[in-house]
Amino acid sequence: MDDRLGGYWLGIRLGGRTVEAYDESGLRRALTQCVPPEDTEPLRRVRSLHVAAVVEVAATYLTSEYVEGHSLRQAVETRGPYSADDLYRLAAATATALAAIHEAGAVHGALDPGAVLLTDAGPRLVGLGTGDACGPADDVRAWGRLLAFAAGGLAELDLALADLVTAALHADPERRPGARQLLMSLLDQPQSQQGRLLPPEPVHDPPLGTRAEQLYAALSRAEQELVPEVLLRLVGMDERGDDTRVTVPRAELVAGRTPEQAAAIERVLEVYGEAGLLTRDEESVTMGCGALLRAWPRLHEWLDAERDGLAVHRELARAARRWESGGRREADLFHDGTLDRALAWAATGRRHVTLGGDEQAFLDAGLTSGRRRGRRRWIVAAAVAVAVLAVAIWQYGTAQGQVDEAMARVAATRAETIRPSDPVLARKLSFTSWALAPVPEAERQLAKSDTDPVSGSFTDPTATERSLHTLSADGRKLAALTDGVLRIFDTLTGEQIATTPGPPEKIRAIAWSSLERDLALVGIERTYFWDTTFREGTFREGTFREGTSGGGVKVKFARGLSQPGRHAAWFSPGGAFLFAEGSEYGERWAWNLGLDEEAFAGRFVVVGPDDRRVLEFDGRRSVIDDLHTGRVTPAPWLERMPPDYTAFGPDGSRVAIAGEDGVQLYDLTGVPTLSTPLQPASGTLRFSPDGKYLAGTDSDRVRVWRVASGTLTVDRQVPLAGGDRPVQAVFDQSSAGIWVLAGRGTVLSIAADGGRRAAPVAAARSAEAICADSGGLSREEWARHLPELPFRDLCPPPRTAPR
């Protein structure tokens, strides 16, 4: 199979005719090669949380939402048949999905145990529209076979469920019940409404880009610097000028390297090869799939920076190998225009590629040959250092302008790389790039700095991959637990303002109360609290305590999260309840801190402002519970809503819910209040205190909308949070700013309205503003990020008024 089909880059095969695929933006989909039905509109109308939505229908393929989960077939084959309540949960979820499909006028047509994926949100059907044409009755019969398979045979079902399955399997299609009829019968059984059927083991199926980034983060700094060197040599161009994979000899990757560099390259090949992202043997290396070219943003950025020169470098690498293997004959050297083009690229066109020893020798030999032939030309030599530095040399002197242009592009690339985690430093690098030489790359980075909504950032200097972090309710304080030590930082000044030893047991999650007094630490068996409001001296020198009083960390109650995996903890808005969750194993509880007892046992709830109203998600039996008055209001409209993506407005009269079509606002009767959902769809939601803004966060992005107009004011990438967790976002009390806690303890301060200019201004004005606001790079910053050039103070001195 080729690397591309239609507008999609193809990844690993998922089974049968279906492969993982990525669009040009890097969004993951499932692509099935098939002949879709002639009328595809019904497929597009299907809206259900239990069905993977159809995204695009083409003549020879169909793409749908990608679903992470284990198939029912895998679960039964590895863990054995299901029984009792689990079968009812499976039956209800799949019947709900079929009812939604049939009521949209569509049929599934390919329902079998491989088309049911068990996810953290419950069972979901995939493969909609990819099977042979059939009718709803055929789907119902397939549903009956599915339940019989899951139970290990029809005889293993209890009486009530066996009757439904038998009816679904009736030989006469006219006498089979409809999907809605099946669902209504199941809802009369209490077992169908008790929780969700979860996968038998944690689901870990991150996108290609996330996998690649996690591997990159685990490498040493020296190994990371060589990753683009390796991957960019594996990219070529096809006859249409599009990116494509190429196979290169392993010898090319290590030619001319020091032993340390060669060992680091072998480590890179080993790490990415074992993960299936590279395919290698003793002689050659290639990428495992073409989808990596779009799925990994970092690789895409490297490609964008190098694309114009990839063809030149590929030609240079082939010629250098031919010259070396042929005994270094002068006839195999570059001459005239070909040599000029290679020299120009080596001097000013490279960003992430260092010339190999044989390639450098090849160019040097071409220059020597040119001098012997009496040609007067620009002579360019590339020096291999800790980073790329091209030095252009004229036969009669040094061309400093060529050097500055080359380094301007290097500085621009480094600004782009560092921007998600340190926007202030990225602004300085953008200015430095433009001040060295106003090349297009520098002007683009200035424009990004000009429109970046981030006004400041702070990163926990003690953070490791194992650290836990949480923000206070106003975003002004960051709590960190690293290697058994608790610390609190001021996110505005970066000052460490408190520290104390942590509890003796392993901590799964931490959370700060809405009142900013108590820091909760959820362990494996117990939960601890740290009162952060005690006097300054004790605050700075806290000690762990087992008791129930004093200023240190103390045991609050004997409940924790026993299972490994991804964990989270959070307080209710009023601080009366503490919630904890281990999503991979379905472990979840809430604690009433006033009564010191478990609350909402076995229920999925979302608590509103002042801890007054509670949404209880229980299918069609969902309710809104007023904890102050005791009034319970039925809310069947919550049946298909996801509790994890629901947030109350600040006055408690409306809720925001993120669904497949975007983010919609509802009043408490279930009536949508927005004419059009907010786009694009997002994950965890949070309102500003005045209700004018709504923030949504995923694992590597934060978005902010102005609710009244639906305007997306902020859409920014942030450092990737570990374990596919959403980043944490909190508004300040004025609602004007938002604090975002992202990966490795990085906190960004963002203006809710987008802050900076909506459109960039002239580069000179942007540069002047950066000098005035942030100044240029300090000597230390210059030495760290531009070690190839001597330090220069590029900001002009401030103007003085005439006397």
BALUMTOR-59944 format. One record per residue (C-alpha): residue in three letters; z negated, x, y. Coordinates in steps of 0.02 Angstrom, whole numbers, padded with zeros to 5 digits, always signed. Last residue first. Layout:
N
ALAZXY/...
//
This chain:
803
ARG-01318+00891+03449/PRO-01189+00852+03319/ALA-01252+00755+03166/THR-01265+00857+03008/ARG-01154+00825+02858/PRO-01229+00853+02688/PRO-01167+01009+02598/PRO-01015+00979+02487/CYS-01051+00945+02303/LEU-00962+01073+02194/ASP-01105+01197+02166/ARG-01017+01308+02041/PHE-01087+01381+01879/PRO-00978+01502+01782/LEU-00861+01416+01658/GLU-00862+01404+01468/PRO-01043+01342+01461/LEU-00991+01171+01529/HIS-01118+01050+01453/ARG-01276+01154+01428/ALA-01247+01287+01562/TRP-01192+01153+01686/GLU-01346+01048+01650/GLU-01461+01198+01677/ARG-01374+01249+01838/SER-01387+01071+01901/LEU-01234+00960+01891/GLY-01188+00876+02054/GLY-01296+00762+02158/SER-01356+00593+02098/ASP-01337+00470+02241/ALA-01250+00567+02381/CYS-01144+00673+02265/ILE-01099+00519+02164/ALA-01051+00425+02322/GLU-00938+00565+02381/ALA-00850+00570+02213/SER-00823+00382+02217/ARG-00754+00393+02393/ALA-00634+00532+02343/ALA-00578+00435+02189/ALA-00528+00282+02291/VAL-00623+00127+02240/PRO-00653+00057+02067/ALA-00657-00132+02037/ALA-00808-00244+02006/ARG-00913-00123+02105/ARG-01082-00082+02033/GLY-01217-00203+01985/GLY-01142-00304+01842/ASP-01239-00459+01893/ALA-01382-00420+01774/ALA-01400-00243+01842/ILE-01432-00125+01696/SER-01574-00004+01659/LEU-01544+00087+01494/VAL-01679+00139+01371/THR-01638+00264+01232/GLY-01770+00272+01095/ARG-01657+00336+00958/GLY-01535+00190+00968/ALA-01543+00055+01101/LEU-01680-00022+01209/VAL-01599-00118+01352/TRP-01688-00160+01515/ILE-01611-00298+01619/GLY-01608-00317+01806/ALA-01598-00455+01935/SER-01704-00582+01840/SER-01845-00545+01965/GLN-01971-00531+01823/ASP-01870-00395+01735/PHE-01757-00449+01593/VAL-01780-00389+01415/ALA-01651-00325+01290/GLN-01681-00254+01116/VAL-01534-00180+01020/PRO-01480-00276+00867/ARG-01523-00192+00702/ASP-01379-00127+00596/GLY-01499-00003+00513/GLY-01513+00108+00666/ALA-01467+00055+00841/LEU-01302+00128+00901/PRO-01306+00198+01077/VAL-01244+00069+01202/GLN-01073-00008+01233/ARG-01063-00121+01383/ASP-01008-00297+01424/VAL-01095-00354+01583/THR-01049-00496+01703/LEU-00966-00614+01579/THR-00940-00768+01687/GLY-00989-00935+01608/SER-01003-01010+01783/ALA-01179-01080+01776/VAL-01239-00961+01639/ARG-01196-00794+01720/TRP-01167-00698+01559/VAL-01237-00532+01499/ARG-01173-00428+01354/VAL-01255-00283+01263/ARG-01172-00177+01129/ASP-01213-00061+00984/SER-01314-00159+00855/ASP-01282-00327+00936/THR-01357-00399+01095/GLY-01336-00557+01198/ALA-01406-00584+01372/LEU-01410-00749+01466/TYR-01422-00760+01655/LYS-01472-00897+01778/GLY-01624-00956+01679/ASP-01748-00896+01810/PRO-01843-00788+01685/SER-01679-00717+01613/PHE-01629-00791+01446/ARG-01623-00695+01282/LEU-01501-00698+01135/THR-01484-00598+00974/GLY-01304-00594+00911/SER-01148-00618+01016/ALA-00992-00725+01016/PRO-00866-00672+01149/GLN-00866-00782+01245/LEU-00980-00917+01315/PRO-00940-01086+01240/THR-00829-01202+01345/SER-00884-01365+01425/LEU-01063-01303+01423/THR-01206-01429+01404/PRO-01187-01466+01218/VAL-01287-01619+01163/GLY-01412-01581+01024/THR-01551-01696+01084/LEU-01650-01547+01147/ASP-01513-01498+01269/TYR-01384-01378+01201/LEU-01307-01215+01263/GLN-01161-01137+01168/VAL-01126-00955+01126/GLY-00960-00915+01043/ASP-00850-01002+00915/GLU-00935-00930+00760/GLY-01106-00976+00826/ALA-01233-00909+00949/ILE-01361-01039+01000/ALA-01437-01060+01174/VAL-01577-01187+01191/ARG-01622-01316+01321/SER-01774-01401+01400/GLY-01900-01261+01370/ASP-01907-01210+01553/PRO-01861-01028+01517/GLY-01716-01073+01401/PHE-01752-01063+01215/ALA-01660-00940+01105/THR-01562-00959+00942/TYR-01466-00825+00845/ASP-01591-00798+00704/PRO-01613-00987+00685/PRO-01429-01011+00638/MET-01370-01191+00670/ARG-01296-01295+00531/GLU-01431-01428+00515/LEU-01494-01411+00695/TRP-01410-01577+00740/PRO-01532-01661+00620/ALA-01668-01644+00754/PRO-01806-01768+00714/THR-01943-01769+00846/VAL-02124-01725+00803/ARG-02259-01762+00931/GLY-02420-01663+00909/THR-02452-01666+01096/HIS-02473-01480+01131/LEU-02382-01414+00976/ASP-02226-01516+01015/ASP-02124-01504+00854/ILE-01935-01517+00859/VAL-01870-01563+00687/SER-01748-01509+00552/ARG-01734-01628+00405/ARG-01545-01618+00407/GLY-01560-01436+00359/ASP-01737-01370+00381/PHE-01743-01271+00542/GLU-01905-01304+00636/LEU-01882-01288+00825/VAL-02052-01266+00906/ARG-02110-01331+01074/ARG-02267-01273+01163/ASP-02284-01087+01137/ASP-02286-01062+01327/PRO-02095-01053+01317/GLY-02015-01101+01151/VAL-02046-01050+00970/VAL-01904-01033+00845/VAL-01946-01082+00667/PHE-01890-01050+00488/ARG-02019-01128+00373/GLY-02107-01069+00215/ALA-02277-01059+00299/PHE-02267-01107+00484/ALA-02431-01017+00522/GLU-02541-00895+00428/GLU-02721-00883+00486/ASP-02825-00802+00622/LEU-02848-00967+00717/GLY-02803-00889+00885/LEU-02684-00759+00815/ASN-02581-00886+00717/TRP-02481-00772+00603/ALA-02299-00792+00554/TRP-02213-00735+00394/ARG-02049-00670+00324/GLU-01994-00576+00169/GLY-01815-00627+00125/TYR-01785-00464+00032/GLU-01661-00380+00151/SER-01729-00468+00305/GLY-01904-00397+00305/GLU-01981-00505+00439/ALA-02135-00515+00548/PHE-02190-00648+00672/LEU-02346-00644+00783/PHE-02405-00807+00860/ALA-02508-00853+01013/GLY-02420-00732+01132/GLY-02345-00866+01243/PRO-02165-00812+01211/SER-02196-00790+01023/PHE-02225-00610+00971/TRP-02100-00503+00876/ALA-02085-00397+00720/ALA-01934-00326+00630/HIS-01895-00241+00466/ARG-01741-00173+00376/GLY-01772-00108+00199/PRO-01929-00081+00094/GLN-02039-00225+00031/SER-02224-00244+00068/LEU-02219-00312+00244/GLY-02397-00336+00304/ARG-02548-00451+00300/ALA-02732-00408+00304/PHE-02777-00446+00485/LYS-02808-00358+00651/VAL-02852-00181+00597/LYS-02885-00070+00746/VAL-02794+00056+00855/GLY-02908+00125+00988/GLY-02999+00049+01137/GLY-03154-00022+01058/SER-03189-00167+00946/THR-03144-00231+00773/GLY-03176-00075+00670/GLU-03058+00035+00572/ARG-03027+00144+00723/PHE-02887+00266+00764/THR-02919+00368+00919/GLY-02863+00347+01099/GLU-02862+00495+01220/ARG-02748+00435+01358/PHE-02809+00256+01356/THR-02989+00312+01337/GLY-02979+00404+01502/GLU-02874+00273+01590/ARG-02981+00123+01548/PHE-02924-00009+01424/THR-02765-00111+01442/THR-02664-00047+01293/ASP-02760-00140+01159/TRP-02684-00074+00999/PHE-02668-00199+00858/TYR-02648-00169+00671/THR-02566-00269+00531/ARG-02608-00237+00350/GLU-02526-00211+00181/ILE-02361-00122+00213/GLY-02390-00099+00399/VAL-02355-00208+00549/LEU-02406-00125+00712/ALA-02441-00245+00856/LEU-02458-00181+01034/ASP-02576-00290+01134/ARG-02586-00307+01323/GLU-02411-00338+01385/LEU-02438-00528+01398/SER-02277-00554+01299/SER-02352-00449+01159/TRP-02270-00284+01113/ALA-02196-00264+00940/ILE-02197-00132+00803/ALA-02115-00128+00631/ARG-02136-00054+00455/ILE-02288+00058+00480/LYS-02339+00172+00336/GLU-02529+00178+00315/PRO-02659+00284+00407/PRO-02641+00194+00575/GLY-02572+00285+00727/PRO-02656+00423+00827/THR-02660+00388+01014/THR-02551+00424+01165/ALA-02533+00355+01340/ILE-02439+00379+01504/GLN-02292+00488+01451/GLU-02189+00500+01611/GLY-02004+00454+01604/THR-02013+00391+01784/LEU-01933+00220+01761/THR-01961+00197+01574/ASP-02147+00239+01589/PHE-02186+00304+01415/ILE-02313+00250+01284/ARG-02350+00356+01132/LEU-02413+00320+00956/VAL-02425+00466+00835/GLY-02398+00450+00646/ASP-02236+00550+00639/THR-02160+00451+00783/LEU-02218+00282+00847/ALA-02147+00240+01018/ALA-02196+00112+01149/LEU-02082+00100+01301/LYS-02149+00032+01465/ARG-02062-00044+01617/GLY-01957-00167+01518/ASP-02050-00318+01588/ALA-02101-00385+01416/SER-02143-00211+01352/LEU-02009-00122+01253/THR-02016-00073+01069/HIS-01985+00086+00970/LEU-02002+00150+00791/SER-01960+00330+00749/ARG-01884+00379+00581/GLU-01720+00447+00651/THR-01820+00555+00770/ALA-01883+00523+00946/THR-01999+00645+01037/PRO-01899+00653+01200/ASP-01892+00462+01211/THR-01732+00433+01309/PHE-01725+00364+01486/SER-01580+00287+01580/GLY-01527+00232+01753/SER-01411+00121+01853/VAL-01304+00052+01713/PRO-01173-00072+01775/ASP-01032+00056+01757/THR-00896+00012+01884/ASP-00892+00174+01985/SER-00932+00281+01835/LYS-00783+00207+01743/ALA-00672+00241+01895/LEU-00734+00420+01904/GLN-00694+00440+01720/ARG-00516+00376+01747/GLU-00495+00494+01895/ALA-00547+00642+01788/GLU-00424+00597+01650/PRO-00284+00579+01779/VAL-00312+00759+01843/PRO-00400+00783+02010/ALA-00449+00964+01971/LEU-00620+01048+01971/ALA-00692+00916+02087/TRP-00627+00777+01974/SER-00710+00849+01819/THR-00870+00886+01913/PHE-00876+00707+01977/SER-00853+00638+01802/LEU-00983+00760+01735/LYS-01108+00700+01865/ARG-01070+00519+01824/ALA-01090+00554+01637/LEU-01260+00633+01674/VAL-01313+00471+01756/PRO-01236+00366+01616/ASP-01340+00449+01479/SER-01329+00356+01313/PRO-01162+00264+01319/ARG-01085+00392+01442/ILE-01105+00549+01336/THR-00935+00546+01251/GLU-00839+00490+01405/ALA-00919+00624+01514/ARG-00878+00754+01381/THR-00696+00704+01385/ALA-00692+00714+01574/ALA-00773+00887+01572/VAL-00641+00951+01450/ARG-00502+00877+01558/ALA-00570+00963+01712/MET-00588+01122+01609/ALA-00401+01128+01576/GLU-00358+01086+01756/ASP-00477+01219+01820/VAL-00404+01351+01706/GLN-00226+01309+01757/GLY-00276+01317+01941/GLN-00353+01488+01912/ALA-00184+01560+01865/THR-00231+01742+01837/GLY-00114+01878+01892/TYR+00058+01962+01882/GLN+00113+01915+01706/TRP+00031+01749+01734/ILE-00121+01712+01627/ALA-00184+01540+01579/VAL-00357+01527+01503/ALA-00390+01381+01387/LEU-00570+01347+01344/VAL-00618+01236+01196/ALA-00799+01250+01144/VAL-00910+01382+01067/ALA-00769+01505+01094/VAL-00588+01533+01031/ALA-00483+01605+01171/ALA-00311+01536+01204/ALA-00174+01645+01280/VAL-00042+01586+01402/ILE+00101+01691+01469/TRP+00203+01603+01603/ARG+00371+01680+01592/ARG+00481+01830+01629/ARG+00587+01869+01476/GLY+00623+02050+01433/ARG+00651+02030+01245/ARG+00501+02139+01211/ARG+00398+02023+01321/GLY+00455+01872+01219/SER+00411+01956+01054/THR+00237+01994+01118/LEU+00216+01813+01172/GLY+00276+01749+01003/ALA+00157+01868+00913/ASP+00013+01802+01017/LEU+00064+01623+00972/PHE+00065+01663+00785/ALA-00099+01758+00796/GLN-00181+01607+00876/GLU-00112+01493+00740/ASP-00169+01613+00603/GLY-00344+01620+00676/GLY-00355+01432+00694/LEU-00336+01357+00866/THR-00480+01247+00919/VAL-00448+01060+00930/HIS-00563+00945+01029/ARG-00488+00936+01203/ARG-00320+01026+01200/GLY-00180+01001+01325/THR-00211+01135+01456/ALA-00183+01308+01384/ALA-00140+01274+01202/TRP-00027+01130+01253/ALA+00065+01237+01381/LEU+00083+01377+01254/ALA+00156+01260+01122/ARG+00282+01188+01245/ASP+00334+01358+01310/LEU+00357+01424+01133/THR+00472+01280+01089/GLY+00565+01302+01253/ASP+00601+01488+01228/HIS+00547+01557+01060/PHE+00430+01511+00918/LEU+00415+01640+00779/ASP+00500+01628+00608/ALA+00635+01757+00649/GLU+00498+01882+00691/ARG+00447+01886+00508/ARG+00262+01871+00474/GLY+00273+01899+00285/GLY+00345+01730+00240/SER+00174+01653+00199/GLU+00108+01692+00374/TRP+00264+01633+00468/ARG+00274+01473+00363/ARG+00089+01438+00391/ALA+00108+01468+00579/ALA+00261+01355+00586/ARG+00170+01213+00500/ALA+00018+01230+00616/LEU+00127+01239+00772/GLU+00227+01083+00725/ARG+00065+00987+00691/HIS-00005+01052+00856/VAL+00144+00992+00956/ALA+00141+00822+00869/LEU-00045+00806+00905/GLY-00026+00854+01088/ASP-00002+00684+01168/ARG-00133+00608+01052/GLU-00276+00727+01094/ALA-00389+00627+01210/ASP-00341+00460+01134/LEU-00371+00532+00961/TRP-00544+00593+01004/GLU-00584+00422+01076/HIS-00521+00338+00917/LEU-00627+00457+00813/ARG-00782+00405+00912/PRO-00736+00221+00901/TRP-00727+00224+00709/ALA-00632+00073+00642/ARG-00466+00115+00722/LEU-00416+00279+00638/LEU-00535+00240+00494/ALA-00416+00100+00444/GLY-00291+00230+00381/CYS-00387+00255+00221/GLY-00471+00399+00127/MET-00412+00526+00252/THR-00321+00677+00180/VAL-00370+00846+00107/SER-00277+00974+00002/GLU-00287+01111-00131/GLU-00447+01094-00232/ASP-00451+00906-00210/ARG-00491+00793-00066/THR-00492+00612-00012/LEU-00594+00580+00146/LEU-00691+00424+00196/GLY-00750+00395+00018/ALA-00932+00430+00058/GLU-00931+00583-00056/GLY-00781+00647+00042/TYR-00862+00624+00212/VAL-01013+00728+00162/GLU-00917+00858+00060/LEU-00779+00884+00187/VAL-00908+00905+00326/ARG-01005+01030+00219/GLU-00845+01127+00184/ILE-00815+01134+00372/ALA-00992+01202+00399/ALA-00965+01337+00268/ALA-00802+01388+00351/GLN-00889+01396+00519/GLU-01027+01507+00452/PRO-00903+01620+00363/THR-00807+01639+00527/ARG-00646+01542+00539/GLY-00469+01613+00541/ALA-00404+01487+00415/VAL-00538+01360+00366/LEU-00444+01197+00394/GLU-00274+01268+00351/ALA-00337+01327+00181/ARG-00382+01149+00135/PRO-00196+01110+00142/VAL-00154+00957+00247/THR-00113+00778+00199/VAL-00060+00663+00340/ARG-00126+00495+00396/THR-00032+00396+00527/ASP-00039+00362+00712/ASP+00112+00270+00781/GLY+00264+00355+00859/ARG+00388+00242+00771/GLU+00445+00382+00653/ASP+00266+00413+00600/MET+00139+00517+00693/GLY+00009+00636+00623/VAL-00178+00634+00591/LEU-00270+00745+00465/ARG-00285+00891+00588/LEU-00381+00772+00702/LEU-00509+00745+00564/VAL-00558+00926+00534/GLU-00573+00991+00713/PRO-00649+00824+00763/VAL-00788+00854+00634/LEU-00814+01037+00684/GLU-00934+01006+00828/GLN-01037+00892+00716/GLU-01062+01034+00590/ALA-01135+01149+00722/ARG-01249+01010+00785/SER-01310+00974+00609/LEU-01246+00822+00518/ALA-01345+00660+00498/ALA-01273+00582+00656/TYR-01096+00607+00590/LEU-01138+00520+00427/GLN-01209+00373+00525/GLU-01054+00370+00635/ALA-00937+00366+00485/ARG-01034+00225+00403/THR-01037+00128+00566/GLY-00850+00151+00589/LEU-00811+00099+00411/PRO-00909-00062+00433/PRO-01082-00075+00354/ASP-01101-00148+00180/HIS-01284-00136+00133/VAL-01342-00301+00061/PRO-01517-00289-00010/GLU-01539-00347-00190/PRO-01531-00514-00280/PRO-01439-00592-00132/LEU-01530-00737-00048/LEU-01527-00922-00089/ARG-01602-01002+00063/GLY-01766-01095+00090/GLN-01828-01256+00012/GLN-01701-01390+00055/SER-01609-01404-00110/GLN-01773-01406-00207/PRO-01824-01569-00123/GLN-01682-01665-00209/ASP-01614-01807-00101/LEU-01510-01677-00010/LEU-01417-01646-00173/SER-01353-01824-00182/MET-01293-01814-00001/LEU-01204-01651-00039/LEU-01115-01717-00192/GLN-01056-01869-00095/ARG-00992-01756+00045/ALA-00897-01652-00084/GLY-00815-01806-00158/PRO-00866-01872-00328/ARG-00746-01855-00476/ARG-00677-02019-00543/GLU-00505-02003-00463/PRO-00486-01826-00533/ASP-00498-01896-00712/ALA-00560-01760-00829/HIS-00735-01767-00754/LEU-00800-01594-00708/ALA-00881-01650-00545/ALA-00968-01793-00637/THR-01039-01670-00763/VAL-01098-01558-00621/LEU-01187-01702-00536/ASP-01270-01761-00697/ALA-01321-01583-00740/LEU-01406-01566-00571/ALA-01517-01717-00602/LEU-01553-01673-00784/ASP-01594-01490-00766/LEU-01454-01366-00795/GLU-01457-01246-00945/ALA-01346-01356-01053/LEU-01202-01336-00931/GLY-01196-01150-00963/GLY-01268-00988-00897/ALA-01338-01073-00742/ALA-01221-00983-00621/PHE-01071-01017-00732/ALA-01113-01203-00744/LEU-01133-01210-00556/LEU-00962-01129-00527/ARG-00878-01241-00655/GLY-00941-01392-00560/TRP-00881-01320-00394/ALA-00709-01286-00472/ARG-00703-01472-00518/VAL-00746-01516-00338/ASP-00610-01399-00273/ASP-00485-01484-00389/ALA-00537-01654-00321/PRO-00507-01592-00144/GLY-00323-01562-00184/CYS-00221-01414-00240/ALA-00105-01280-00169/ASP-00128-01111-00251/GLY-00261-00999-00177/THR-00275-00902-00013/GLY-00322-01047+00103/LEU-00508-01007+00110/GLY-00542-00842+00021/VAL-00728-00831+00062/LEU-00869-00955+00034/ARG-01042-00912+00100/PRO-01212-00914+00013/GLY-01368-00885+00119/ALA-01400-00798+00287/ASP-01443-00629+00208/THR-01283-00647+00108/LEU-01232-00705-00066/LEU-01042-00711-00071/VAL-00954-00852-00163/ALA-00768-00819-00192/GLY-00799-00710-00345/PRO-00890-00852-00434/ASP-00735-00964-00415/LEU-00659-01068-00277/ALA-00476-01025-00247/GLY-00397-01185-00181/HIS-00510-01206-00030/VAL-00438-01369+00030/ALA-00404-01425+00208/GLY-00413-01589+00304/ALA-00559-01536+00414/GLU-00671-01654+00315/HIS-00619-01562+00157/ILE-00673-01391+00221/ALA-00838-01452+00294/ALA-00880-01545+00133/LEU-00834-01391+00032/ALA-00955-01282+00131/THR-01098-01407+00117/ALA-01065-01419-00070/THR-01076-01229-00081/ALA-01243-01224+00011/ALA-01318-01371-00084/ALA-01267-01308-00256/LEU-01331-01132-00223/ARG-01498-01196-00160/TYR-01510-01314-00309/LEU-01471-01171-00428/ASP-01606-01064-00347/ASP-01734-01202-00372/ALA-01723-01202-00563/SER-01622-01062-00641/TYR-01497-00925-00605/PRO-01404-00831-00740/GLY-01421-00644-00772/ARG-01457-00499-00654/THR-01301-00390-00668/GLU-01168-00515-00724/VAL-01247-00658-00628/ALA-01259-00561-00465/GLN-01086-00485-00480/ARG-01006-00655-00510/LEU-01104-00730-00365/SER-01026-00599-00254/HIS-01138-00481-00156/GLY-01134-00492+00034/GLU-01056-00441+00199/VAL-00929-00568+00259/TYR-00770-00521+00353/GLU-00695-00665+00451/SER-00523-00709+00391/THR-00348-00639+00380/LEU-00201-00720+00291/TYR-00047-00632+00224/THR+00138-00645+00191/ALA+00205-00764+00325/ALA+00057-00743+00441/VAL-00107-00838+00462/GLU-00241-00769+00576/VAL-00430-00788+00595/VAL-00486-00904+00454/ALA-00674-00930+00460/ALA-00785-00872+00316/VAL-00871-01031+00257/HIS-01057-01069+00244/LEU-01088-01066+00432/SER-00959-01203+00443/ARG-00812-01244+00556/VAL-00645-01281+00471/ARG-00515-01327+00602/ARG-00414-01168+00578/LEU-00382-01209+00395/PRO-00326-01384+00444/GLU-00196-01306+00562/THR-00115-01203+00425/ASP+00016-01327+00368/GLU+00140-01227+00263/PRO+00004-01159+00149/PRO-00020-00970+00147/VAL+00088-00857+00036/CYS-00029-00717-00010/GLN-00089-00543+00038/THR-00272-00563+00083/LEU-00348-00478+00235/ALA-00537-00476+00265/ARG-00580-00430+00444/ARG-00669-00291+00538/LEU-00648-00271+00727/GLY-00584-00097+00775/SER-00495-00152+00935/GLU-00324-00128+00854/ASP-00373-00242+00709/TYR-00467-00183+00557/ALA-00440-00227+00374/GLU-00542-00234+00213/VAL-00427-00280+00071/THR-00392-00437-00029/ARG-00259-00455-00164/GLY-00381-00439-00309/GLY-00542-00359-00253/LEU-00612-00283-00095/ARG-00482-00144-00078/ILE-00534-00014+00050/GLY-00459-00005+00223/LEU-00298-00071+00299/TRP-00256-00060+00483/TYR-00205-00229+00551/GLY-00074-00291+00674/GLY+00053-00336+00540/LEU+00010-00234+00387/ARG-00040-00054+00410/ASP-00090+00098+00305/ASP+00042+00063+00174/MET+00000+00000+00000/
//
